[in-house]
Amino acid sequence: MSATGLRRLGPSDLYVSPLCFGGNVFGWTADEATSFDLLDAYVRAGGNFVDTADVYSAWAEGHSGGESESVIGRWLADRGRPDDLVLATKVGGHPDFPGLSAANIRAAADASLQRMGVGTIDLYYAHFDDSETPLEESARAFSDLVEEGKVRHVGLSNHNPGRIAEWMDLCADRDLHAPVCVQPQYNLVERGIESDLVPLAEERDLSLLPYFGLARGFLTGKYRKGGAEVDSPRAGKAWDYLEEPRGERVLAELDRISAEHGTTQAAVALAWLVGRPGVSSVLASARDLDQLDGLLPVTELRLTAEESEALTAASA
């Protein structure tokens, strides 16, 4: 992927790959050696955007959070940092740093910087909304980190459109550094944001960076009625999509279009998402090199208008 394939995040100075590599697997379902291989392969293919969070992977037995950031930090120390690499992480979900109080945001940022061994976080997200902390306190804390050079840009994740608008308005009123992007759940079978968040993002010049772009693996095509069991921690929810009529319709279109392009269903599903209004980059993770190989074609794949429309209609 050439530099011309990079896409701007909102009004920021960050330019990122169409495929954002999700780091939730690092140190969890992908051990450290495999994580290093995955990051090497992603960068070698032209990728420059890695997403993690301080909470990854506190849910796993024996883990306390920060494992993914620590793996990334050791990879950077071992390999050297690629010149254009954009690192994103999040605050709000770590057991030791819950919520979005000013003190918590600052402490969590320092902990993330230390784990990753970097001086600045390129993109720092509020991971979850925190209704118990005044919004101005949270917004000002993020803005202060930008002023201090610890963070380049701010993002929001898992916030509803009303709260996003409120945050943006507050930043405008108080002359604070405003968010440049939003990370929502969005994919071919989860399109709820199109009625409210997508118009808001376009109005406010916010980039959309969807997560669960493959619907927990369903859109890879490996979940089929009567098919084999799938070894994945997200398999239960992925199977549920087959209970809806549109699940089969979407798979049929993914099969057809991927065959015509000689690529994977996953790449087609992500390419549809990359082409949606407001979307700058899509998150997807891979726990081994075979899975990553199935994602990488999205960096070059461009669907025709007919193909995109067929997928849109099938998933309606």
Phi, psi and omega per residue, in radians:
M1 nan 2.233 -3.129
S2 -1.464 2.936 -3.138
A3 -1.051 -0.490 -3.131
T4 -1.200 -0.268 3.109
G5 -1.445 -0.103 3.134
L6 -1.330 2.637 -3.053
R7 -2.189 2.470 -3.056
R8 -1.364 2.469 3.060
L9 -1.594 1.865 3.106
G10 0.872 -2.383 3.132
P11 -1.579 0.188 -3.019
S12 -1.375 3.115 3.047
D13 -1.714 0.289 3.121
L14 -1.644 2.284 3.064
Y15 -2.123 2.215 -2.942
V16 -2.273 2.788 3.092
S17 -1.164 2.654 3.032
P18 -1.049 -0.515 3.088
L19 -1.823 2.051 3.037
C20 -1.702 2.181 -3.083
F21 -1.454 2.055 -3.122
G22 -1.376 2.193 -3.056
G23 -1.648 0.226 -3.125
N24 -1.065 -0.430 -3.087
V25 -1.431 -0.347 -3.011
F26 -1.131 2.163 -3.119
G27 1.351 0.081 3.124
W28 -2.090 -1.617 3.118
T29 -1.428 -0.217 2.995
A30 -2.051 2.066 -3.140
D31 -1.215 3.091 -3.003
E32 -1.090 -0.758 -3.127
A33 -1.094 -0.753 3.113
T34 -1.147 -0.696 3.117
S35 -1.053 -0.731 3.101
F36 -1.076 -0.773 3.135
D37 -1.085 -0.704 3.138
L38 -1.129 -0.802 3.135
L39 -1.121 -0.709 3.086
D40 -1.020 -0.831 -3.084
A41 -1.166 -0.689 3.131
Y42 -1.098 -0.827 3.139
V43 -1.155 -0.695 3.130
R44 -1.061 -0.554 3.137
A45 -1.430 -0.009 3.098
G46 1.819 0.018 3.135
G47 -1.253 2.540 -3.115
N48 -2.421 0.289 -2.975
F49 -2.354 1.934 -3.117
V50 -2.063 2.270 -3.065
D51 -2.022 2.328 3.060
T52 -2.520 -2.937 3.098
A53 -2.760 2.659 -3.097
D54 -1.165 -0.385 -3.111
V55 -1.379 -0.343 -3.101
Y56 -1.212 2.135 0.020
S57 -2.183 1.263 -3.070
A58 -1.079 -0.378 -3.107
W59 -1.297 -0.304 -3.082
A60 -1.432 2.526 -3.122
E61 -1.006 2.274 3.119
G62 1.454 -0.018 3.140
H63 -1.786 2.706 -3.121
S64 -2.188 0.036 -3.067
G65 1.737 2.588 -3.116
G66 1.589 -0.059 -3.096
E67 -1.080 -0.753 -3.119
S68 -1.120 -0.820 3.124
E69 -1.046 -0.677 -3.134
S70 -1.148 -0.703 3.089
V71 -1.100 -0.784 3.106
I72 -1.045 -0.747 3.126
G73 -1.055 -0.744 -3.140
R74 -1.231 -0.588 3.068
W75 -1.126 -0.782 3.118
L76 -1.074 -0.722 -3.131
A77 -1.151 -0.639 -3.083
D78 -1.389 -0.722 -3.017
R79 -1.683 -0.384 -2.969
G80 1.510 2.526 -3.057
R81 -1.449 2.194 3.025
P82 -1.023 2.516 -3.004
D83 -0.983 -0.724 -3.014
D84 -1.804 0.247 -3.067
L85 -1.142 2.248 3.083
V86 -1.844 2.096 -3.140
L87 -1.844 2.208 3.092
A88 -2.075 2.381 2.996
T89 -2.470 3.119 -2.960
K90 -2.431 2.731 3.098
V91 -2.233 2.586 3.039
G92 2.255 -0.353 -3.066
G93 -1.968 -0.164 -3.111
H94 -1.178 2.412 -3.125
P95 -0.966 -0.581 -3.133
D96 -1.516 -0.261 -3.077
F97 -2.350 1.078 -3.097
P98 -1.430 2.479 3.037
G99 1.486 -3.109 -2.989
L100 -2.149 0.656 3.002
S101 -1.203 2.744 -3.121
A102 -1.044 -0.783 -3.122
A103 -1.102 -0.677 -3.118
N104 -1.199 -0.765 3.134
I105 -1.028 -0.781 -3.119
R106 -1.143 -0.812 -3.118
A107 -1.131 -0.718 -3.129
A108 -1.163 -0.696 3.117
A109 -1.071 -0.787 3.125
D110 -1.069 -0.705 3.124
A111 -1.138 -0.717 3.124
S112 -1.147 -0.755 3.107
L113 -1.026 -0.722 -3.131
Q114 -1.175 -0.768 -3.119
R115 -1.106 -0.694 -3.105
M116 -1.502 -0.209 3.095
G117 1.179 0.598 3.138
V118 -2.125 2.841 -3.138
G119 -1.604 -0.340 -3.084
T120 -2.505 2.430 2.998
I121 -1.613 2.108 -3.079
D122 -1.120 -0.738 -3.107
L123 -2.428 2.039 -3.054
Y124 -2.035 2.075 -3.066
Y125 -1.726 2.512 2.762
A126 -1.376 1.916 -2.946
H127 -1.190 -0.738 -3.138
F128 -2.413 2.639 3.078
D129 -1.136 2.607 3.132
D130 -2.282 1.678 -3.056
S131 -1.284 -0.239 -3.093
E132 -1.525 -0.234 3.116
T133 -1.848 2.304 3.094
P134 -0.949 2.362 -3.070
L135 -1.045 -0.643 -3.130
E136 -1.120 -0.633 3.118
E137 -1.082 -0.788 3.140
S138 -1.153 -0.849 -3.090
A139 -1.071 -0.712 -3.132
R140 -1.185 -0.648 3.138
A141 -1.120 -0.756 3.079
F142 -1.102 -0.780 -3.120
S143 -1.089 -0.685 3.111
D144 -1.081 -0.671 3.114
L145 -1.117 -0.607 3.066
V146 -1.155 -0.793 3.138
E147 -1.026 -0.631 -3.103
E148 -1.430 -0.141 3.130
G149 1.493 0.089 3.109
K150 -1.394 -0.373 -3.132
V151 -2.367 2.443 3.093
R152 -1.554 -0.790 -3.098
H153 -2.533 2.747 -3.064
V154 -1.884 2.501 3.056
G155 -2.340 2.844 3.080
L156 -2.125 2.504 3.118
S157 -2.366 2.377 3.089
N158 1.087 0.570 3.030
H159 -1.848 2.478 3.123
N160 -1.385 2.830 -3.053
P161 -0.997 -0.641 3.136
G162 -1.086 -0.764 -3.137
R163 -1.225 -0.618 3.106
I164 -1.110 -0.798 3.126
A165 -1.078 -0.712 3.134
E166 -1.098 -0.745 3.119
W167 -1.089 -0.803 -3.120
M168 -1.111 -0.752 3.132
D169 -1.094 -0.742 -3.140
L170 -1.078 -0.736 3.127
C171 -1.108 -0.686 3.121
A172 -1.150 -0.736 -3.110
D173 -1.188 -0.645 -3.037
R174 -1.753 0.061 -3.125
D175 1.009 0.845 3.111
L176 -1.800 2.809 3.058
H177 -1.235 2.067 -3.038
A178 -1.570 2.754 3.032
P179 -1.037 2.603 3.116
V180 -1.936 -0.152 -3.092
C181 -2.755 2.864 3.112
V182 -2.315 2.425 3.140
Q183 -1.977 1.737 3.116
P184 -1.913 2.925 2.939
Q185 -1.350 2.253 -3.082
Y186 -2.850 2.268 3.073
N187 -2.921 -3.087 -3.073
L188 -1.029 -0.475 -3.120
V189 -1.961 0.106 3.046
E190 -2.344 1.527 -2.988
R191 -2.008 0.367 -3.050
G192 -1.059 -0.470 -3.064
I193 -1.285 -0.190 -3.047
E194 -1.163 -0.399 -3.087
S195 -1.469 -0.419 -3.059
D196 -2.334 -0.882 -3.061
L197 -1.239 -0.696 -3.128
V198 -1.061 -0.843 3.087
P199 -1.067 -0.669 3.122
L200 -1.115 -0.767 -3.132
A201 -1.073 -0.728 3.127
E202 -1.166 -0.689 -3.134
E203 -1.144 -0.678 -3.046
R204 -1.730 0.136 3.140
D205 1.018 0.800 3.066
L206 -1.818 2.263 3.035
S207 -1.333 2.514 3.024
L208 -1.726 2.305 3.118
L209 -2.198 1.412 -3.017
P210 -1.103 2.460 2.956
Y211 -1.887 2.978 -2.985
F212 0.904 0.713 -3.127
G213 -1.071 -0.363 3.115
L214 -1.882 0.299 3.085
A215 0.893 0.968 3.124
R216 1.004 0.482 3.101
G217 1.748 -0.211 -3.116
F218 -1.015 -0.703 -3.042
L219 -1.394 0.070 2.975
T220 -1.373 -0.266 -3.141
G221 1.544 0.059 -3.084
K222 -1.490 -0.156 3.088
Y223 -1.734 1.999 -3.095
R224 -2.391 2.557 3.064
K225 -1.076 2.232 -3.101
G226 1.364 0.053 -3.107
G227 -1.461 3.113 -3.105
A228 -1.253 2.720 3.040
E229 -1.113 2.608 -3.128
V230 -1.980 2.240 3.136
D231 -1.455 1.624 3.136
S232 -2.708 2.458 3.110
P233 -1.153 -0.237 -3.138
R234 -1.859 0.163 -2.994
A235 -1.049 -0.686 -3.080
G236 -0.979 -0.833 -3.118
K237 -1.253 -0.575 3.135
A238 -1.123 -0.703 3.132
W239 -1.065 -0.516 -3.079
D240 -1.045 -0.505 -3.115
Y241 -1.139 -0.401 3.111
L242 -1.277 -0.245 3.112
E243 -1.348 -0.226 3.126
E244 -1.728 2.454 3.137
P245 -0.984 -0.639 -3.093
R246 -1.199 -0.363 3.116
G247 -1.007 -0.825 3.124
E248 -1.173 -0.671 -3.138
R249 -1.095 -0.760 -3.131
V250 -1.127 -0.782 3.134
L251 -1.050 -0.697 -3.140
A252 -1.080 -0.746 3.124
E253 -1.207 -0.693 3.095
L254 -1.080 -0.714 3.106
D255 -1.067 -0.800 -3.092
R256 -1.129 -0.856 -3.037
I257 -1.253 -0.669 3.125
S258 -1.151 -0.619 3.101
A259 -1.144 -0.713 -3.139
E260 -1.130 -0.584 -3.128
H261 -1.622 -0.149 -3.084
G262 1.127 0.720 -3.099
T263 -2.374 -2.962 -3.069
T264 -1.633 2.746 3.047
Q265 -1.069 -0.654 -3.137
A266 -1.054 -0.791 -3.128
A267 -1.102 -0.669 3.125
V268 -1.164 -0.770 3.135
A269 -1.070 -0.708 3.127
L270 -1.262 -0.613 3.114
A271 -1.124 -0.660 3.057
W272 -1.030 -0.755 -3.097
L273 -1.188 -0.741 3.130
V274 -1.035 -0.529 -3.112
G275 -1.505 -0.019 -3.108
R276 -1.365 2.687 -3.122
P277 -0.996 2.313 3.049
G278 1.481 -0.206 -3.064
V279 -1.471 2.198 3.094
S280 -1.734 -0.634 -3.082
S281 -2.746 2.675 -3.135
V282 -2.103 2.430 3.131
L283 -1.520 2.396 2.973
A284 -2.687 2.556 3.121
S285 -2.061 2.839 3.126
A286 -2.542 2.384 -3.116
R287 -1.738 -0.053 3.029
D288 -2.646 2.961 -3.046
L289 -1.169 -0.550 3.099
D290 -1.104 -0.754 3.113
Q291 -1.106 -0.747 3.140
L292 -1.088 -0.702 3.123
D293 -1.021 -0.542 3.127
G294 -1.298 -0.318 -3.126
L295 -1.644 -0.622 -2.956
L296 -1.020 -0.525 3.132
P297 -1.025 -0.329 -3.129
V298 -1.119 -0.364 3.139
T299 -1.147 -0.385 -3.140
E300 -2.051 -0.407 -3.004
L301 -1.225 2.246 3.043
R302 -2.228 2.114 -3.126
L303 -1.372 2.644 3.014
T304 -1.303 2.859 3.108
A305 -1.032 -0.673 -3.134
E306 -1.134 -0.728 -3.131
E307 -1.149 -0.783 3.104
S308 -1.073 -0.756 -3.137
E309 -1.131 -0.656 3.126
A310 -1.113 -0.730 3.114
L311 -1.183 -0.709 3.121
T312 -1.070 -0.759 3.138
A313 -1.180 -0.730 -3.121
A314 -1.114 -0.553 -3.057
S315 -1.638 0.000 -3.083
A316 -1.121 nan nan
